């Protein structure tokens, strides 16, 4: 855990300085590192006394860079929405023009530099603390509680999102899906043939929920800035397209989500315990491990 955390922090600091990338690309890469770090901390959370503090450190550092990426995301979301429809793309011209202007003036060069420096300082101070991380468990026991905790929260968030059918709860569900996806990536070597399809489900679900959230933010921007649709017909066309695409994404997400969360936390954790034991001894996967058991539990 300490080794992986150090690698992610060092990679984030390196990504921040990469001269081959634009600012937006650097920020995107760094924030992905932060999400992986938070996923790692969530995996060991129940057995890691300092988990809340360290997760907060990474979260707060990532927030320093959020505004440097948000304007890019809105432009990209609008482009994805209108890519296959010439009429819709024409209706989006006023909104896209304003979003591009905002991106160019979102933060001054001095502000961008100041935020990057604060992020760098925070992560450079964070890095040496990793060597002092101590855990209350070892081996698979270190991971089991966090794995079950995230799966349980993911399933509950999905149920709540289906009941409420709103962007806020879908976004909360996405956070748990992303954590679970990071956990699957960390555990992949236990059984790639078993875990890779689950990672694919988590990735597909995360993409749909992410776009759903981005469309919700775009819809809010359209509602707040009348210049984005200088003709009412254009505005309504864009809003209708956002609504239709959001509904389709949510429907797809629930289908994928039910497949990803089909196994309850306790039997899932027990199966991963067997995978862990087999991985340590080098044994081949048994049919029981691959197919799971009939045990029930939460």
N, C-alpha and C positions, 0 to 999 in steps of 0.2 A: 504493500500500500504506500509506504513512504517512497519507494523507488518510482512508482507510477506518478505520484503526486509531484515529485521533483521534476520528472520529465515534462509534465504538462506545464508547470510554472516556467521552466526554462524555455520551453517551446513558445509559450505565450510572449515572453520577453523578446525572443528572437523574431517572432512574427511581427511584433510591433515596430521593429527596425528594418524590415525587409525592403530593400530599395527597389526590388523588381515589381512591387505591388502598389496599387493606388491606396490612398488612405482608407477608402471604403472597404477594399479587399483586406487590408491589414486589420481593420477593426473587426470585420466579420470573422477572420481567422482567430483572433484573440478571444472574441466572445464565445466561439465554439470551444476553445480550450477551457474557458471558465465553466461552461456547462458540463464538460466532461469531469472537471475537478469536483463540481458540486455533486455530480452523479456518483463519483467515487466516495465522497464523504457520506452521501446518503446510504450507500451500500453497507458501511460499517457503523452507521449512526448509533444504533442501540448499544454497541460495545466500545464507543469512542467518547470519553467524557468531554472532550473539547470540540465535539462535532458542531454544536450550535455556533460557537464563536468562530470557528474556521470557515464554516459555510457562510456566515455573515460577512467575513472578510472578503471572500471571493465574490459574493453577491454585490457588495458595495463597490468593489473595484470595477466590476463589469458595468455597473450603472454609470460610472464616469464616462463610458464610451458610448452609451446608448444613443444619445442625440446625434452622434457622428454617423450613425447607421440608419436611423429612422427615416430620414428624408430619402435615402436611396431605396429603402424598402417600399415606400409609397409609390415611387415611380415604377419600380419593377412590378408591383402588384397591378397597377393600372395597365401596364404593357401586357401582362399575362391575361388579364381580363378581356382585353380588346384585340388580342393577336389574330383571332380567326374571323373577325367581323369588321369589314371595311366601314360600314355605317357607324358602328359603335366606336371604332377608332377615330373617325372624324368628329363624332360628338364629344370625344374625350380630349380634343386638342386644347381647349381653354384650360382644363384642369391640369393637363400634363405640362403646359407652359408655366403655370403658376408653381407647380411642384418643382420643376427644374430651377425656377428662379429662387425658390425657397432653399433648395439644396445648395445653391451657389452662395447663399448668404446666411445659411443656418447658424454657423459659428464662424467667427473671424479666425484667421490663421493663428493669432495669439491664443485665442480660447482653445483651439484644437491642440496646440502645442502644450498648453498648460494642463489640459485634461490628460494627455498622454503622459506627461511627466508625473502627474499625481498617481496615475495607474502604475507606472514603472516603480515609483517609490514604494507604493503599497505592496507590490509583488516582490520587490527586492527585500523588503522587511519580512514578508511572509515566508520566503524560501527557507531561511535557516531554521525557522520554527518546526518545519516538517521533520527534521531529524529528531526532535524531542517528542513526537507523537507517541503516545502509549495507548494500548488497547486492553480491554478487559477479557479478551478471549483470543484463541489461536485457531489456526486452520479454518475449516469450514464453519465452525461455530462463530467466527468473527463476521462471517458474511450472512449467515442464515437469517438473523433477526431483521437486518436491513432489506434483504431480498423479500421476505414475507411482508414487511411493513409497506414497501413500495407497491407490491402487487395488490395488497389489500386496499391501499389508498387509490390506486389506479381503477380498481373495480368499482369502488364507491363513487369516485369522481365520474365515471362513465354513467352509473345509474342516476346520479344527480343531474348530469347534463341531459340525459334522455328525458327526465321528468320536467326540467325547467326549459329546455330548448332555447337557451340564450347564449350569446357570445361569451359572456363572462364565465359561465360554468364550463363551456367547451374549452376555453383557454386554460382553466384550472386543470381540466382533464389532460390537456396536452402536456402540462408540466410533468405530471406523473408518468405519462407515456414516455417522455424523453428520458426521464430517470431510469425507467425500466429498460429502455433501449440501450442506455449506457451500461447497465448491469449485464445485459446479455452480451455486449461486446467484451466486457471484462472477463466473462465466464466462458467465452466461445471455445477456448482450447479444450474444455472438458469434453465436448462432443460436437464438433462442427456440423455433422449431418443433422443433428437434432436442433441446434441453436440457430444456425443460419436462416432457416425458414421463419423462425420467430423474430429474428432481427429484421428480416425483410418486412414482416407484418408491422413491426414497430416503426420502421422507417416510413412505410406507406401511410400509416395512420398519422404519424407526426407531420408529414408533409401536408396532408389534407387539413388537419386541425390548425397548422401554422398559416396556411393560405386563408382559411376561414377567419382567423384573427386579423390578418392583414386586410382582408376585405372589410371587416367591421371598422377598423381604424380609417380606412379610405372612405367608407360611407359617412363616418362622423366628420371627416374633413370636408366632404361635399356639402354636408348640411350646415357646416359652420362658415363656409366661405362662398358667398353667392357668385363671386367672379369665376369660380371653377366651372360653372355651367351658365354662361351668359344668356342662354336661351332656355326657357323652362322645359321645352321638349327634350333638349339635350340632357338636362339634369335628370329628368324622369327616366330617360332611356338608360342612363348609367345606373341609376338607383335600382331600376328593375333588373338590369343585368347582374348587379351585385347580389340582389336578393335571390334570384334564381340560382346563381352559381353557389351561393352560401348554402342554400337548401340542399342542393345536390351533394356538396361536400360533406355536410352533416350526415346525410343518409348513407353515403359511402363509409364515413368514419364509423358509424355504429355497427355496420356489418363487419368491418375489419376488427373493430374493438372487441366485439363478442368472440371472434376467433382467437384473438391474442389473449384475452382474459378468460378463456374457457376453463382453465384449471385453477382450482382454489389454492390459496396460499400454502396451507399445510401439506397437502400431497405434492404440490410443486416443490416445496423446500425439501421434502423427503426424497424426492426423485433426484434433485440436484446433489443431495448428500451421497447418494449411491454413485452418481456420476463422478463426484469428487474422489470417492474411495477408489473407483476403477481407474481414474486418471492417475492417481498416485502410484498404483501398482502396475499400470500399463496394460491392464486387461482390456479386452474388446468389449464393446457395449453388448449387454444382454437384451433380449426382446422385452423383458420386464421393464428395464430402464428406459428404453426407447418409447415404449407404448404407455408407460405410467401404470398406476395401480387403480383399484376401484375405491381406495380410501376417500373419505369425505373429511372436510374440515375447513376452518376459516383462518 
